[in-house]
Every structure is written in structure tokens, then in C-alpha cells.
Amino acid sequence: MTRYPAEQPIEKPLPPGDMGLPILGQTLQFLFDRNFPAKQYAKYGAISKTNLLGRPTVMMIGSEAAECVLSSQMECFSWKEGWPDNFKMLLGESLFLQDGEEHRRNRRLMMPAFHGQALNGYISTMDEITQRYLDKWTEKGEFTWFNEFKKLTFEIASQLLIGSKAGDEVEVERLSQLFTTLTNGLFVILPLKLPFTTLGKAIKARDRLLQHLTKVVKERQQHPTHDVLSMLIQAQDEDGSRFSLEELKAQAMLMLFAGHETTTSMLTWFCLELGRHPQVLEQARQEQIALAQTGELNLEQIGKMTYLDQILQEIERLHPPVGGGFRGVVKPFEFNGYHIPKGWLALYSIIITHKQPDIYPNPDQFDPDRFSPDRQEHKQKPFSLIGFGGGARICIGIAFAKLEMKIIASHLLRRYHWEILPDQNLEPFPIPTLRPKDGLKVKFRPL
């Protein structure tokens, strides 16, 4: 009887694409051509290969690709192995860069501070700080909004997340500036740690922030207050284990970074788009004026801001604070008939996923009605709106961020008028989070 050798399974091919220059690959195009992901998608479709930051990279674009990375095959991907080393160096081993059981345990401990009843306790502080900044902006009359929102959201984050003293503007300014210097180092191409380089300055800022956070953590351990850090200090797992000092510092650093960068970006685009679309502004204003008749701002009232919700969803779609996400491929996987080996970098695109014309007709047009109850365009396919991520690792602070943005936006709509000043560059600038190039200069006054 003749024996034939067993058929070997045929390995599927690598995806199509161009690996670019030796070592550099297509890193420069990725960093400086904001149409790079769109060009990749137009040329190769939902999956393509390239070389970024010295690593072979698979680009994953569109709802199905996002679902693969964020949900259906998420065990093949690692956050820690994906983000550039600068992130680990500057932001520490926080929840953002953890995987597996370590991430699940820490997320479980942190979750109560960002959801449910805890949110109700944050409203009065968010409201109070916002009022103070509105008075300040009225006095100024003209200013650059991105910079002002950065200070406002940082003060909210530092009071509610780590219990900073109310109204210490000098300290807020100092810490906010240190964070700006730190974030400038996240995407540097040449990671030189010399004191005069961008990365060197970022490391120095990180060290100063860590000194501050060490002091704050030790104070909270002795005297807990009503802030998220105090909740984390007291949180314990089923076996009684708690966060260590190093873990608490890393989580506090992440909370402060994530707790103000993304909301600053979205609030700036919110004010820019409403300044450009007076009919949307007027409809949003009318909703707020009607709600204001029902009494003081509270959680129930915030839950009824349906048109404001639509606007914020459209801002998230059209101007996501972060254009995409990195993962390390820790297990080989297949997608759309292509094979991706272990050790590659994966990059999923948020911005192009949000512009799929089969899901969002006229995708470049600002249209909050696409999220109205009768249209709900994002619900045609899962993972079509992923500005805050998706799946089991959706952003832990999403409810906190939305609450903060709605409180600030409702005050602006109820009581203030703003005009976009001429002669400024409002083109999107993507790094480290998306903002108008000149930061949105406005004239501001009470209604």
C-alpha cells in the first residue's frame, strides 16, 4: 500500500503593502502625513503591511478590523508590547500598558471610582471649577481656547482624581506645564535622553511629577480624602491585596494624563464646530435653556441632554483625540485571508474607521443628526465609533469624561457667546492629541 506524505497546511500570505526605507520604513509619512492611513486604506483595503518605528507593522482599518483587534482576537495582542518605549518610560507601568490578569485585577479595583454613584459626587466640584474659569474667560474677553481648556480640565482632574487643593492656580499651572512637556516626548522619533532634547526635557518633567505624586500618595495614605486616589489606596482584592506605592504613583500619573488630554481636545473641537455651525449651536442652546427651567444641574438633568450627546458623538467621530492605537502581536493571527506573524506591531486606525462612507454618508461633513434616534448610523456595524476604544478594554474613564464635557458644554450653551477670530490656522494637528494648529482663538462674552 502506497503511503503519501500528509499534506502540510498552506500558510496564508502576508498582507499587501510597502515596507519603505531600511530601518525607518514609513515612519516619517506616518508621523507627518495625516492622510497616510487614508492612502493605505485606498490602496490596500482593511489590512496592509508597512514598517513603523523600526518594526514590521500591520495596519488594520475599518469596523471589522477594529473588532478583530479590540474584541474577537484580542488575546493575540498586547498593549505593553505595542506602544512605543517612550510611553512606558514617561507614563510608567500603569493600567494603560498592562495585559492579562494583571490588567483585569487592577481595572476591577479602579472601576468603582469611575462609575455609578461615584460620578454623582463629582458634579459639584466640576461645576464649581467650571464657573471659576467662565468668570476668568469673561474678564479676558479674548484667548486661545485649547490652552484654557487644558488648564480647566487639568484642575478638575487634579482635584477629583488626586485631591489637589481647590483654587491653587500657581500649582495647577506648574503641573499642567510639566504634563505638556512630558506629552511632547511621547512621539519623538530620535529618543535621545540628553537634557536639551525633547525627550530629555520630558524625562525631567516626569521626574518632577513623580516627586509630586509620591508626596501626594503618602499624604492620602495617612489622611484619605474624597478623591479617586484615596479610593484606590483603600481598594482591596478578594485576597486582601492592595496597590503598592509604585502602582499608585503609576495609576495617578495615568489618571492625570488621560483625565485631561482627551477632554481638552474634544471640548476645543466642540466649540470650533459650534462656532462654524450656528444652527447646531442654536438647537443645542434651546435644549439647554429648556433643561435649565427644571432646576440646578444634576445627574438626572445631564441624562436628558440628548442633542448634546449627539454633538459629542459627532465630535468623537470627526475629531477623535487619538488617531489610532498600537498593539504588539503576541500570537500569530489571520484576518481577511492574510497571516500576521508573532512579533509584528499592529496599528488600528480610529480616524479612518470613523469615515467609512458605507456607514457614515458624507463622512467629512459635521452632522450630529447622524446619531439621532431615527438614524443611529454607528449602530449599523459594531466597532464603528471607537474614539474611546471598545470591547472589554473600553476606556475606564469614559463616563467621567462625558460627564465633565457635558457640564462644561451646558454652561457654555446656557450663558455664553463666542466668535472664532480671523487669521488663524485651524487645520488639525494630531500629536500628542488632535487639536486645531493655532489652538482656537476666540472672542468670548456672556449672552
Summary of the structure (lengths in Angstrom):
residues: 447
radius of gyration: 22.8
end to end distance: 93.6
largest distance: 95.5
contacts: 1420
relative contact order: 0.16
helix: 53%
strand: 12%
